[in-house]
Structure formats: structure tokens, C-alpha cells
Amino acid sequence: MAHAIMRGKNGRRYEVDLGDSPIRVEIHASEETVEIFVEADFETHAEERRRFALINIPRHLFSEATGQAARRRAREDR
């Protein structure tokens, strides 16, 4: 089950429960940022009623995190 959880500056949690609906994932990258867009209900709902999660992060942090994940995976596979 796909979902997203974030905590805002005010300390409140926000959740997007995408349930078991088919989801679409798009990743867009520029030199400075990586944007990850996850959308549910794209087959059954109008665009303004679809559930979605959108995150924009600095590219260097995304690269560091994926590199660390790859190194962890390589250690686990040994």
C-alpha cells in the first residue's frame, strides 16, 4: 500500500494514503533539484480529485542518499 507521511514545521503530521489504487510515479531532475511525483486514482478520477504526493529535494542530497543505499545493498549482498 503506497502512502506518504510528512511532518510540517508546526509539528503536525500530514498523510496521503494512496491505498491499493493503481499509482503513477514520475521523477524529474534538473541540475539543482529532483522532483518525485506519485499520483493515485489517475484512471478513475478527474485531475483535481486525484490523491498525490510531491517532493522536491536538492539533487546533491538525492545523489548522496542513493549512493548510500547502493553501498548498503552491496554490503548486504556479500
mmCIF file as gemmi writes it, N, C-alpha and C atoms, coordinates in Angstrom:
data_model
loop_
_atom_site.group_PDB
_atom_site.id
_atom_site.type_symbol
_atom_site.label_atom_id
_atom_site.label_alt_id
_atom_site.label_comp_id
_atom_site.label_asym_id
_atom_site.label_entity_id
_atom_site.label_seq_id
_atom_site.pdbx_PDB_ins_code
_atom_site.Cartn_x
_atom_site.Cartn_y
_atom_site.Cartn_z
_atom_site.occupancy
_atom_site.B_iso_or_equiv
_atom_site.pdbx_formal_charge
_atom_site.auth_seq_id
_atom_site.auth_asym_id
_atom_site.pdbx_PDB_model_num
ATOM 1 N N . MET Axp A 1 ? 0.85 -1.168 0 1 0 ? 1 A 1
ATOM 2 C CA . MET Axp A 1 ? 0 0 0 1 0 ? 1 A 1
ATOM 3 C C . MET Axp A 1 ? 0.899 1.235 0 1 0 ? 1 A 1
ATOM 4 N N . ALA Axp A 2 ? 0.731 2.08 -0.98 1 0 ? 2 A 1
ATOM 5 C CA . ALA Axp A 2 ? 1.55 3.283 -1.104 1 0 ? 2 A 1
ATOM 6 C C . ALA Axp A 2 ? 0.999 4.39 -0.211 1 0 ? 2 A 1
ATOM 7 N N . HIS Axp A 3 ? 1.902 5.104 0.446 1 0 ? 3 A 1
ATOM 8 C CA . HIS Axp A 3 ? 1.498 6.24 1.264 1 0 ? 3 A 1
ATOM 9 C C . HIS Axp A 3 ? 2.679 7.185 1.431 1 0 ? 3 A 1
ATOM 10 N N . ALA Axp A 4 ? 2.381 8.386 1.832 1 0 ? 4 A 1
ATOM 11 C CA . ALA Axp A 4 ? 3.41 9.384 2.133 1 0 ? 4 A 1
ATOM 12 C C . ALA Axp A 4 ? 3.046 10.035 3.454 1 0 ? 4 A 1
ATOM 13 N N . ILE Axp A 5 ? 4.058 10.286 4.265 1 0 ? 5 A 1
ATOM 14 C CA . ILE Axp A 5 ? 3.858 10.958 5.547 1 0 ? 5 A 1
ATOM 15 C C . ILE Axp A 5 ? 4.91 12.053 5.653 1 0 ? 5 A 1
ATOM 16 N N . MET Axp A 6 ? 4.486 13.225 6.06 1 0 ? 6 A 1
ATOM 17 C CA . MET Axp A 6 ? 5.453 14.293 6.296 1 0 ? 6 A 1
ATOM 18 C C . MET Axp A 6 ? 5.042 15.046 7.557 1 0 ? 6 A 1
ATOM 19 N N . ARG Axp A 7 ? 6.008 15.691 8.163 1 0 ? 7 A 1
ATOM 20 C CA . ARG Axp A 7 ? 5.735 16.496 9.337 1 0 ? 7 A 1
ATOM 21 C C . ARG Axp A 7 ? 6.101 17.932 8.983 1 0 ? 7 A 1
ATOM 22 N N . GLY Axp A 8 ? 5.147 18.818 9.136 1 0 ? 8 A 1
ATOM 23 C CA . GLY Axp A 8 ? 5.359 20.225 8.816 1 0 ? 8 A 1
ATOM 24 C C . GLY Axp A 8 ? 6.152 20.942 9.893 1 0 ? 8 A 1
ATOM 25 N N . LYS Axp A 9 ? 6.516 22.156 9.598 1 0 ? 9 A 1
ATOM 26 C CA . LYS Axp A 9 ? 7.284 22.982 10.52 1 0 ? 9 A 1
ATOM 27 C C . LYS Axp A 9 ? 6.554 23.162 11.851 1 0 ? 9 A 1
ATOM 28 N N . ASN Axp A 10 ? 5.23 23.133 11.806 1 0 ? 10 A 1
ATOM 29 C CA . ASN Axp A 10 ? 4.432 23.304 13.025 1 0 ? 10 A 1
ATOM 30 C C . ASN Axp A 10 ? 4.313 22.014 13.837 1 0 ? 10 A 1
ATOM 31 N N . GLY Axp A 11 ? 4.951 20.928 13.374 1 0 ? 11 A 1
ATOM 32 C CA . GLY Axp A 11 ? 4.932 19.661 14.097 1 0 ? 11 A 1
ATOM 33 C C . GLY Axp A 11 ? 3.772 18.743 13.747 1 0 ? 11 A 1
ATOM 34 N N . ARG Axp A 12 ? 2.858 19.22 12.923 1 0 ? 12 A 1
ATOM 35 C CA . ARG Axp A 12 ? 1.709 18.391 12.55 1 0 ? 12 A 1
ATOM 36 C C . ARG Axp A 12 ? 2.083 17.405 11.457 1 0 ? 12 A 1
ATOM 37 N N . ARG Axp A 13 ? 1.521 16.213 11.562 1 0 ? 13 A 1
ATOM 38 C CA . ARG Axp A 13 ? 1.725 15.173 10.538 1 0 ? 13 A 1
ATOM 39 C C . ARG Axp A 13 ? 0.674 15.314 9.455 1 0 ? 13 A 1
ATOM 40 N N . TYR Axp A 14 ? 1.107 15.08 8.24 1 0 ? 14 A 1
ATOM 41 C CA . TYR Axp A 14 ? 0.208 15.056 7.098 1 0 ? 14 A 1
ATOM 42 C C . TYR Axp A 14 ? 0.422 13.731 6.393 1 0 ? 14 A 1
ATOM 43 N N . GLU Axp A 15 ? -0.649 13.034 6.113 1 0 ? 15 A 1
ATOM 44 C CA . GLU Axp A 15 ? -0.55 11.728 5.478 1 0 ? 15 A 1
ATOM 45 C C . GLU Axp A 15 ? -1.345 11.719 4.184 1 0 ? 15 A 1
ATOM 46 N N . VAL Axp A 16 ? -0.794 11.075 3.177 1 0 ? 16 A 1
ATOM 47 C CA . VAL Axp A 16 ? -1.503 10.807 1.933 1 0 ? 16 A 1
ATOM 48 C C . VAL Axp A 16 ? -1.524 9.295 1.797 1 0 ? 16 A 1
ATOM 49 N N . ASP Axp A 17 ? -2.687 8.694 1.993 1 0 ? 17 A 1
ATOM 50 C CA . ASP Axp A 17 ? -2.842 7.253 1.865 1 0 ? 17 A 1
ATOM 51 C C . ASP Axp A 17 ? -3.332 6.968 0.45 1 0 ? 17 A 1
ATOM 52 N N . LEU Axp A 18 ? -2.486 6.356 -0.346 1 0 ? 18 A 1
ATOM 53 C CA . LEU Axp A 18 ? -2.836 6.068 -1.73 1 0 ? 18 A 1
ATOM 54 C C . LEU Axp A 18 ? -3.524 4.727 -1.868 1 0 ? 18 A 1
ATOM 55 N N . GLY Axp A 19 ? -3.639 4.01 -0.771 1 0 ? 19 A 1
ATOM 56 C CA . GLY Axp A 19 ? -4.381 2.752 -0.757 1 0 ? 19 A 1
ATOM 57 C C . GLY Axp A 19 ? -3.847 1.736 -1.755 1 0 ? 19 A 1
ATOM 58 N N . ASP Axp A 20 ? -4.759 0.949 -2.269 1 0 ? 20 A 1
ATOM 59 C CA . ASP Axp A 20 ? -4.398 -0.082 -3.238 1 0 ? 20 A 1
ATOM 60 C C . ASP Axp A 20 ? -4.677 0.359 -4.667 1 0 ? 20 A 1
ATOM 61 N N . SER Axp A 21 ? -4.964 1.634 -4.849 1 0 ? 21 A 1
ATOM 62 C CA . SER Axp A 21 ? -5.232 2.153 -6.195 1 0 ? 21 A 1
ATOM 63 C C . SER Axp A 21 ? -3.979 2.065 -7.059 1 0 ? 21 A 1
ATOM 64 N N . PRO Axp A 22 ? -4.165 1.924 -8.36 1 0 ? 22 A 1
ATOM 65 C CA . PRO Axp A 22 ? -3 1.998 -9.243 1 0 ? 22 A 1
ATOM 66 C C . PRO Axp A 22 ? -2.348 3.369 -9.075 1 0 ? 22 A 1
ATOM 67 N N . ILE Axp A 23 ? -1.023 3.393 -9.057 1 0 ? 23 A 1
ATOM 68 C CA . ILE Axp A 23 ? -0.323 4.66 -8.912 1 0 ? 23 A 1
ATOM 69 C C . ILE Axp A 23 ? 0.588 4.902 -10.1 1 0 ? 23 A 1
ATOM 70 N N . ARG Axp A 24 ? 0.872 6.162 -10.3 1 0 ? 24 A 1
ATOM 71 C CA . ARG Axp A 24 ? 1.824 6.579 -11.339 1 0 ? 24 A 1
ATOM 72 C C . ARG Axp A 24 ? 2.928 7.346 -10.624 1 0 ? 24 A 1
ATOM 73 N N . VAL Axp A 25 ? 4.173 7.049 -10.993 1 0 ? 25 A 1
ATOM 74 C CA . VAL Axp A 25 ? 5.325 7.718 -10.397 1 0 ? 25 A 1
ATOM 75 C C . VAL Axp A 25 ? 6.097 8.4 -11.51 1 0 ? 25 A 1
ATOM 76 N N . GLU Axp A 26 ? 6.411 9.665 -11.293 1 0 ? 26 A 1
ATOM 77 C CA . GLU Axp A 26 ? 7.231 10.414 -12.243 1 0 ? 26 A 1
ATOM 78 C C . GLU Axp A 26 ? 8.395 11.022 -11.474 1 0 ? 26 A 1
ATOM 79 N N . ILE Axp A 27 ? 9.567 10.976 -12.072 1 0 ? 27 A 1
ATOM 80 C CA . ILE Axp A 27 ? 10.748 11.605 -11.479 1 0 ? 27 A 1
ATOM 81 C C . ILE Axp A 27 ? 11.323 12.557 -12.507 1 0 ? 27 A 1
ATOM 82 N N . HIS Axp A 28 ? 11.493 13.796 -12.086 1 0 ? 28 A 1
ATOM 83 C CA . HIS Axp A 28 ? 12.072 14.821 -12.95 1 0 ? 28 A 1
ATOM 84 C C . HIS Axp A 28 ? 13.305 15.376 -12.244 1 0 ? 28 A 1
ATOM 85 N N . ALA Axp A 29 ? 14.379 15.557 -12.989 1 0 ? 29 A 1
ATOM 86 C CA . ALA Axp A 29 ? 15.606 16.059 -12.384 1 0 ? 29 A 1
ATOM 87 C C . ALA Axp A 29 ? 16.164 17.212 -13.203 1 0 ? 29 A 1
ATOM 88 N N . SER Axp A 30 ? 16.633 18.208 -12.499 1 0 ? 30 A 1
ATOM 89 C CA . SER Axp A 30 ? 17.388 19.294 -13.113 1 0 ? 30 A 1
ATOM 90 C C . SER Axp A 30 ? 18.778 19.25 -12.493 1 0 ? 30 A 1
ATOM 91 N N . GLU Axp A 31 ? 19.607 20.211 -12.806 1 0 ? 31 A 1
ATOM 92 C CA . GLU Axp A 31 ? 20.94 20.243 -12.209 1 0 ? 31 A 1
ATOM 93 C C . GLU Axp A 31 ? 20.872 20.512 -10.712 1 0 ? 31 A 1
ATOM 94 N N . GLU Axp A 32 ? 19.798 21.165 -10.26 1 0 ? 32 A 1
ATOM 95 C CA . GLU Axp A 32 ? 19.716 21.563 -8.858 1 0 ? 32 A 1
ATOM 96 C C . GLU Axp A 32 ? 18.76 20.734 -8.016 1 0 ? 32 A 1
ATOM 97 N N . THR Axp A 33 ? 17.678 20.211 -8.601 1 0 ? 33 A 1
ATOM 98 C CA . THR Axp A 33 ? 16.673 19.521 -7.796 1 0 ? 33 A 1
ATOM 99 C C . THR Axp A 33 ? 16.211 18.228 -8.462 1 0 ? 33 A 1
ATOM 100 N N . VAL Axp A 34 ? 15.65 17.356 -7.624 1 0 ? 34 A 1
ATOM 101 C CA . VAL Axp A 34 ? 14.964 16.15 -8.084 1 0 ? 34 A 1
ATOM 102 C C . VAL Axp A 34 ? 13.534 16.256 -7.556 1 0 ? 34 A 1
ATOM 103 N N . GLU Axp A 35 ? 12.574 16.048 -8.44 1 0 ? 35 A 1
ATOM 104 C CA . GLU Axp A 35 ? 11.165 16.093 -8.061 1 0 ? 35 A 1
ATOM 105 C C . GLU Axp A 35 ? 10.583 14.702 -8.248 1 0 ? 35 A 1
ATOM 106 N N . ILE Axp A 36 ? 9.951 14.191 -7.206 1 0 ? 36 A 1
ATOM 107 C CA . ILE Axp A 36 ? 9.299 12.889 -7.254 1 0 ? 36 A 1
ATOM 108 C C . ILE Axp A 36 ? 7.803 13.13 -7.074 1 0 ? 36 A 1
ATOM 109 N N . PHE Axp A 37 ? 7.027 12.663 -8.033 1 0 ? 37 A 1
ATOM 110 C CA . PHE Axp A 37 ? 5.578 12.871 -8.042 1 0 ? 37 A 1
ATOM 111 C C . PHE Axp A 37 ? 4.91 11.504 -8.072 1 0 ? 37 A 1
ATOM 112 N N . VAL Axp A 38 ? 4.05 11.242 -7.096 1 0 ? 38 A 1
ATOM 113 C CA . VAL Axp A 38 ? 3.306 9.989 -7.019 1 0 ? 38 A 1
ATOM 114 C C . VAL Axp A 38 ? 1.82 10.343 -7.022 1 0 ? 38 A 1
ATOM 115 N N . GLU Axp A 39 ? 1.077 9.718 -7.925 1 0 ? 39 A 1
ATOM 116 C CA . GLU Axp A 39 ? -0.339 10.047 -8.072 1 0 ? 39 A 1
ATOM 117 C C . GLU Axp A 39 ? -1.165 8.77 -8.134 1 0 ? 39 A 1
ATOM 118 N N . ALA Axp A 40 ? -2.277 8.759 -7.394 1 0 ? 40 A 1
ATOM 119 C CA . ALA Axp A 40 ? -3.211 7.635 -7.425 1 0 ? 40 A 1
ATOM 120 C C . ALA Axp A 40 ? -4.493 8.085 -8.113 1 0 ? 40 A 1
ATOM 121 N N . ASP Axp A 41 ? -5.324 7.139 -8.44 1 0 ? 41 A 1
ATOM 122 C CA . ASP Axp A 41 ? -6.654 7.395 -8.996 1 0 ? 41 A 1
ATOM 123 C C . ASP Axp A 41 ? -6.626 8.023 -10.383 1 0 ? 41 A 1
ATOM 124 N N . PHE Axp A 42 ? -5.496 7.977 -11.071 1 0 ? 42 A 1
ATOM 125 C CA . PHE Axp A 42 ? -5.4 8.651 -12.369 1 0 ? 42 A 1
ATOM 126 C C . PHE Axp A 42 ? -6.293 8.008 -13.423 1 0 ? 42 A 1
ATOM 127 N N . GLU Axp A 43 ? -6.685 6.76 -13.21 1 0 ? 43 A 1
ATOM 128 C CA . GLU Axp A 43 ? -7.551 6.08 -14.178 1 0 ? 43 A 1
ATOM 129 C C . GLU Axp A 43 ? -9.036 6.345 -13.921 1 0 ? 43 A 1
ATOM 130 N N . THR Axp A 44 ? -9.382 6.762 -12.708 1 0 ? 44 A 1
ATOM 131 C CA . THR Axp A 44 ? -10.793 6.83 -12.341 1 0 ? 44 A 1
ATOM 132 C C . THR Axp A 44 ? -11.29 8.197 -11.884 1 0 ? 44 A 1
ATOM 133 N N . HIS Axp A 45 ? -10.404 9.135 -11.575 1 0 ? 45 A 1
ATOM 134 C CA . HIS Axp A 45 ? -10.83 10.43 -11.051 1 0 ? 45 A 1
ATOM 135 C C . HIS Axp A 45 ? -10.341 11.569 -11.939 1 0 ? 45 A 1
ATOM 136 N N . ALA Axp A 46 ? -11.093 12.658 -11.893 1 0 ? 46 A 1
ATOM 137 C CA . ALA Axp A 46 ? -10.648 13.878 -12.573 1 0 ? 46 A 1
ATOM 138 C C . ALA Axp A 46 ? -9.37 14.38 -11.903 1 0 ? 46 A 1
ATOM 139 N N . GLU Axp A 47 ? -8.562 15.098 -12.642 1 0 ? 47 A 1
ATOM 140 C CA . GLU Axp A 47 ? -7.254 15.53 -12.155 1 0 ? 47 A 1
ATOM 141 C C . GLU Axp A 47 ? -7.324 16.241 -10.797 1 0 ? 47 A 1
ATOM 142 N N . GLU Axp A 48 ? -8.307 17.09 -10.607 1 0 ? 48 A 1
ATOM 143 C CA . GLU Axp A 48 ? -8.39 17.858 -9.36 1 0 ? 48 A 1
ATOM 144 C C . GLU Axp A 48 ? -8.839 17.008 -8.17 1 0 ? 48 A 1
ATOM 145 N N . ARG Axp A 49 ? -9.265 15.765 -8.382 1 0 ? 49 A 1
ATOM 146 C CA . ARG Axp A 49 ? -9.709 14.896 -7.29 1 0 ? 49 A 1
ATOM 147 C C . ARG Axp A 49 ? -8.73 13.76 -6.995 1 0 ? 49 A 1
ATOM 148 N N . ARG Axp A 50 ? -7.65 13.684 -7.722 1 0 ? 50 A 1
ATOM 149 C CA . ARG Axp A 50 ? -6.681 12.6 -7.516 1 0 ? 50 A 1
ATOM 150 C C . ARG Axp A 50 ? -5.829 12.851 -6.272 1 0 ? 50 A 1
ATOM 151 N N . ARG Axp A 51 ? -5.515 11.768 -5.577 1 0 ? 51 A 1
ATOM 152 C CA . ARG Axp A 51 ? -4.603 11.854 -4.435 1 0 ? 51 A 1
ATOM 153 C C . ARG Axp A 51 ? -3.181 11.863 -4.968 1 0 ? 51 A 1
ATOM 154 N N . PHE Axp A 52 ? -2.313 12.671 -4.362 1 0 ? 52 A 1
ATOM 155 C CA . PHE Axp A 52 ? -0.931 12.711 -4.827 1 0 ? 52 A 1
ATOM 156 C C . PHE Axp A 52 ? 0.015 13.127 -3.71 1 0 ? 52 A 1
ATOM 157 N N . ALA Axp A 53 ? 1.279 12.841 -3.925 1 0 ? 53 A 1
ATOM 158 C CA . ALA Axp A 53 ? 2.357 13.323 -3.064 1 0 ? 53 A 1
ATOM 159 C C . ALA Axp A 53 ? 3.438 13.858 -3.984 1 0 ? 53 A 1
ATOM 160 N N . LEU Axp A 54 ? 4.014 14.981 -3.624 1 0 ? 54 A 1
ATOM 161 C CA . LEU Axp A 54 ? 5.036 15.638 -4.434 1 0 ? 54 A 1
ATOM 162 C C . LEU Axp A 54 ? 6.163 16.053 -3.506 1 0 ? 54 A 1
ATOM 163 N N . ILE Axp A 55 ? 7.392 15.703 -3.883 1 0 ? 55 A 1
ATOM 164 C CA . ILE Axp A 55 ? 8.538 16.104 -3.08 1 0 ? 55 A 1
ATOM 165 C C . ILE Axp A 55 ? 9.619 16.654 -4.002 1 0 ? 55 A 1
ATOM 166 N N . ASN Axp A 56 ? 10.181 17.765 -3.616 1 0 ? 56 A 1
ATOM 167 C CA . ASN Axp A 56 ? 11.316 18.371 -4.309 1 0 ? 56 A 1
ATOM 168 C C . ASN Axp A 56 ? 12.477 18.401 -3.332 1 0 ? 56 A 1
ATOM 169 N N . ILE Axp A 57 ? 13.612 17.85 -3.759 1 0 ? 57 A 1
ATOM 170 C CA . ILE Axp A 57 ? 14.78 17.823 -2.881 1 0 ? 57 A 1
ATOM 171 C C . ILE Axp A 57 ? 16.008 18.256 -3.67 1 0 ? 57 A 1
ATOM 172 N N . PRO Axp A 58 ? 16.996 18.827 -2.983 1 0 ? 58 A 1
ATOM 173 C CA . PRO Axp A 58 ? 18.238 19.188 -3.676 1 0 ? 58 A 1
ATOM 174 C C . PRO Axp A 58 ? 18.888 17.945 -4.282 1 0 ? 58 A 1
ATOM 175 N N . ARG Axp A 59 ? 19.357 18.086 -5.491 1 0 ? 59 A 1
ATOM 176 C CA . ARG Axp A 59 ? 19.923 16.942 -6.216 1 0 ? 59 A 1
ATOM 177 C C . ARG Axp A 59 ? 21.1 16.319 -5.483 1 0 ? 59 A 1
ATOM 178 N N . HIS Axp A 60 ? 21.951 17.135 -4.861 1 0 ? 60 A 1
ATOM 179 C CA . HIS Axp A 60 ? 23.122 16.568 -4.187 1 0 ? 60 A 1
ATOM 180 C C . HIS Axp A 60 ? 22.708 15.677 -3.014 1 0 ? 60 A 1
ATOM 181 N N . LEU Axp A 61 ? 21.614 16.024 -2.318 1 0 ? 61 A 1
ATOM 182 C CA . LEU Axp A 61 ? 21.144 15.172 -1.223 1 0 ? 61 A 1
ATOM 183 C C . LEU Axp A 61 ? 20.541 13.873 -1.753 1 0 ? 61 A 1
ATOM 184 N N . PHE Axp A 62 ? 19.834 13.961 -2.869 1 0 ? 62 A 1
ATOM 185 C CA . PHE Axp A 62 ? 19.279 12.761 -3.506 1 0 ? 62 A 1
ATOM 186 C C . PHE Axp A 62 ? 20.407 11.829 -3.944 1 0 ? 62 A 1
ATOM 187 N N . SER Axp A 63 ? 21.442 12.399 -4.559 1 0 ? 63 A 1
ATOM 188 C CA . SER Axp A 63 ? 22.581 11.595 -5.015 1 0 ? 63 A 1
ATOM 189 C C . SER Axp A 63 ? 23.301 10.932 -3.846 1 0 ? 63 A 1
ATOM 190 N N . GLU Axp A 64 ? 23.504 11.68 -2.764 1 0 ? 64 A 1
ATOM 191 C CA . GLU Axp A 64 ? 24.156 11.104 -1.579 1 0 ? 64 A 1
ATOM 192 C C . GLU Axp A 64 ? 23.331 9.951 -1.015 1 0 ? 64 A 1
ATOM 193 N N . ALA Axp A 65 ? 22.026 10.135 -0.91 1 0 ? 65 A 1
ATOM 194 C CA . ALA Axp A 65 ? 21.16 9.105 -0.339 1 0 ? 65 A 1
ATOM 195 C C . ALA Axp A 65 ? 21.121 7.854 -1.207 1 0 ? 65 A 1
ATOM 196 N N . THR Axp A 66 ? 21.041 8.01 -2.532 1 0 ? 66 A 1
ATOM 197 C CA . THR Axp A 66 ? 21.014 6.828 -3.395 1 0 ? 66 A 1
ATOM 198 C C . THR Axp A 66 ? 22.363 6.123 -3.389 1 0 ? 66 A 1
ATOM 199 N N . GLY Axp A 67 ? 23.441 6.882 -3.283 1 0 ? 67 A 1
ATOM 200 C CA . GLY Axp A 67 ? 24.767 6.262 -3.176 1 0 ? 67 A 1
ATOM 201 C C . GLY Axp A 67 ? 24.907 5.451 -1.903 1 0 ? 67 A 1
ATOM 202 N N . GLN Axp A 68 ? 24.45 6.005 -0.789 1 0 ? 68 A 1
ATOM 203 C CA . GLN Axp A 68 ? 24.492 5.282 0.483 1 0 ? 68 A 1
ATOM 204 C C . GLN Axp A 68 ? 23.644 4.016 0.428 1 0 ? 68 A 1
ATOM 205 N N . ALA Axp A 69 ? 22.476 4.105 -0.181 1 0 ? 69 A 1
ATOM 206 C CA . ALA Axp A 69 ? 21.603 2.93 -0.299 1 0 ? 69 A 1
ATOM 207 C C . ALA Axp A 69 ? 22.263 1.854 -1.149 1 0 ? 69 A 1
ATOM 208 N N . ALA Axp A 70 ? 22.928 2.253 -2.221 1 0 ? 70 A 1
ATOM 209 C CA . ALA Axp A 70 ? 23.614 1.28 -3.085 1 0 ? 70 A 1
ATOM 210 C C . ALA Axp A 70 ? 24.753 0.603 -2.333 1 0 ? 70 A 1
ATOM 211 N N . ARG Axp A 71 ? 25.498 1.382 -1.537 1 0 ? 71 A 1
ATOM 212 C CA . ARG Axp A 71 ? 26.603 0.78 -0.767 1 0 ? 71 A 1
ATOM 213 C C . ARG Axp A 71 ? 26.068 -0.186 0.286 1 0 ? 71 A 1
ATOM 214 N N . ARG Axp A 72 ? 24.958 0.194 0.954 1 0 ? 72 A 1
ATOM 215 C CA . ARG Axp A 72 ? 24.352 -0.722 1.937 1 0 ? 72 A 1
ATOM 216 C C . ARG Axp A 72 ? 23.923 -2.016 1.273 1 0 ? 72 A 1
ATOM 217 N N . ARG Axp A 73 ? 23.306 -1.892 0.12 1 0 ? 73 A 1
ATOM 218 C CA . ARG Axp A 73 ? 22.826 -3.068 -0.601 1 0 ? 73 A 1
ATOM 219 C C . ARG Axp A 73 ? 23.991 -3.968 -1.011 1 0 ? 73 A 1
ATOM 220 N N . ALA Axp A 74 ? 25.092 -3.356 -1.455 1 0 ? 74 A 1
ATOM 221 C CA . ALA Axp A 74 ? 26.266 -4.137 -1.857 1 0 ? 74 A 1
ATOM 222 C C . ALA Axp A 74 ? 26.837 -4.908 -0.658 1 0 ? 74 A 1
ATOM 223 N N . ARG Axp A 75 ? 26.862 -4.26 0.518 1 0 ? 75 A 1
ATOM 224 C CA . ARG Axp A 75 ? 27.346 -4.953 1.722 1 0 ? 75 A 1
ATOM 225 C C . ARG Axp A 75 ? 26.422 -6.107 2.115 1 0 ? 75 A 1
ATOM 226 N N . GLU Axp A 76 ? 25.12 -5.895 1.973 1 0 ? 76 A 1
ATOM 227 C CA . GLU Axp A 76 ? 24.153 -6.943 2.327 1 0 ? 76 A 1
ATOM 228 C C . GLU Axp A 76 ? 24.238 -8.128 1.389 1 0 ? 76 A 1
ATOM 229 N N . ASP Axp A 77 ? 24.575 -7.888 0.131 1 0 ? 77 A 1
ATOM 230 C CA . ASP Axp A 77 ? 24.635 -8.959 -0.859 1 0 ? 77 A 1
ATOM 231 C C . ASP Axp A 77 ? 25.882 -9.82 -0.742 1 0 ? 77 A 1
ATOM 232 N N . ARG Axp A 78 ? 26.848 -9.387 0.068 1 0 ? 78 A 1
ATOM 233 C CA . ARG Axp A 78 ? 28.08 -10.173 0.209 1 0 ? 78 A 1
ATOM 234 C C . ARG Axp A 78 ? 27.871 -11.42 1.014 1 0 ? 78 A 1
